[in-house]
Every structure is written in structure tokens, then in C-alpha cells.
Amino acid sequence: MHDRLDSMRPNARFLVKNAILARLSLQDLAAIGAFLEPMVLRERMVLQEPKKRLDHVYFIEAGLVSLRIVAAGMVFETAVIGYQGSVGASLLLGGHLPTHQSVVLMPGSAHRISVEDLRRIMNERPDIRQHLFRYVQALTLHCAQSGFCGVRHDRERRLASWLCLASDAIDAHVLPVTHDYLSSVLGLRRAGVTETLIRFEELGLIRKMRGVLQIDGRSCLEQKACSCYRLISGAYASPDSVIAAKEAAT
């Protein structure tokens, strides 16, 4: 434990990619760093199950986690979480039991901390609580906007928005997703997903390869995306703007 704390003090800002941790002061980062445990995220690893007690909060460093609602054999994805966020933080800020399932979509790495340790540190260091609260606000907006998007926007704009958000979450342009996956989590017909991706490829926006999808025309893909993308990405980029984003969405 002391070795982890000591290692984070001299160059702490360079040792974390997670956006929440990176925004902390060096003193706060050193305090929480004493309890952070590095871990590998493997594909399909379940980090959180609905209605089950959560033992750890995960600060994502690399990879992609799907936050989803599972009901009656159906899956509806409400958000994707990458290096900008964490899994489980919302439970420390007013929640009781998780209502979502969190599953690793793209392997990577994370720092985890026990719920008890994080709760105590937040009480001792209010700035850490504030940073987590701002992230949870952005994530809440993301989940709510996903539901709105599903009933108000067409297939092409929804797909473009999802691809841009996933790309932002992993800070890369290559996504390990299939037509079946996109069809499942977005509640779209597979044939429709295939048709739209073929159109995107013809326009030079993406390139489909076996098991992965590469974004080539990022700026043009953003233009295809619905307004939800700009609202959600803006909330993560500047958590203080969440309220303004909510007002703009109404």
C-alpha cells in the first residue's frame, strides 16, 4: 500500500489517464492512490450486476465498458464508459443497489478501490466528492439522453452518435464492435444496421474489417450524428456545463 502511495507522489499526473483522477490535486490523488488497486479488464467481464451489492468502484484507464439495462431477455445500453469515467461512483452519491449491469466491451485496464475506502476518503476530502459528483451528473445526462435518442432520432443519426461517443471513450478510432452488437444494444434491426454502415463506408466515414470498425472521416461522422452526441460529449468535457446541456436539450 505504501509503495503505491509513494509511487504516485512524484509524477502522479503522468501515471493516470482516467479523467476523474487526473483532475484531482496532487494531494487528493496521493490520498486516494494509497487505496487504488490496478487491474486488467477482460472482454465480457461483469463489473456490476443489477440489485447486487457493489464492493468496488472502478476508475477506467483503458478499454470500454457498456452500461446497460437487462430485462425480459432484452438488453438496452444507456451509456459507454471509458477513460473519462468510472463504474459504481453513482452508488456513493445517493444510490442504494445498482440498477444497471456493467460489462467490459473492449479489454483494457482500471484502478479499483473498495466502496468503504472511497466513501471514507470522500468524507475526509470534499474535493474528491465534488469531482465524482460532477462526473455522475454527466453520466446521468448520458443515460437520460440515450433514452430520449432511442425514441426521437432515426437509425443513421443514432449509429453515428454511438460511434463518436465510443471513439471518444477509448480515445481511438478503431472499435471492436459487430453489426449484431450494435443491433442488440441500440434496439435496431440488424439489416438496418448493416445498410447504414454500408452507406457510411461508401461515404468514406468508416471502414469495416473482421470484428472491428475503423472511423476514417471523424468530422463528417459527427455531422451525421444527432444533437445527443454534442450534448453528451460536452457534459464529459466540461462537467460544470451539465446543467446548461440539460436546459439546451429541453
WOVEN-V76469 format. One record per backbone hydrogen bond with DSSP energy under -0.5 kcal/mol. NH is the residue of the N-H (numbers start at 1). CO is the residue of the C=O. If there is no record, write none. Layout:
nh/co
NH/CO
NH/CO
//
This chain:
nh/co
5/1
6/2
7/3
8/4
8/5
9/5
9/6
10/6
12/9
14/11
15/11
15/12
16/12
19/83
22/18
23/19
23/20
24/21
29/25
30/26
31/27
32/28
33/29
34/30
35/32
36/33
37/112
38/36
39/110
41/108
42/40
44/104
45/42
47/45
47/102
48/102
51/98
52/49
55/53
57/113
58/87
59/57
59/111
60/58
60/85
61/109
62/109
64/106
65/81
66/103
67/65
67/79
68/66
68/101
69/76
71/69
71/74
74/71
76/69
77/185
78/67
79/67
81/65
83/169
85/82
87/58
88/86
91/88
92/89
93/90
95/90
96/97
98/52
101/68
102/48
103/66
103/101
104/45
105/64
106/64
108/41
109/62
110/39
111/59
112/37
113/57
115/55
118/114
119/115
120/116
121/117
122/118
123/119
124/120
125/121
128/125
129/125
130/126
131/127
132/128
133/129
134/130
135/131
136/132
137/133
138/134
139/135
140/136
141/137
142/138
143/139
144/140
145/141
146/142
147/143
148/144
149/145
150/146
151/147
151/148
152/148
153/149
158/154
159/155
160/156
161/157
162/158
163/159
164/160
165/161
166/162
167/163
168/164
169/165
170/166
171/167
172/167
175/173
175/213
177/175
182/178
183/179
184/180
185/181
186/182
187/183
187/184
188/183
193/189
194/190
195/191
196/192
197/193
198/194
199/195
200/196
201/197
202/198
203/199
204/201
205/200
206/200
207/214
209/212
212/209
213/175
214/207
215/173
216/205
216/214
217/205
218/216
221/217
222/218
223/219
224/220
225/221
226/157
229/226
230/226
231/227
232/228
233/229
234/230
235/231
236/232
237/233
238/234
241/238
242/239
245/241
246/242
247/243
248/244
249/245
250/246
250/247
//
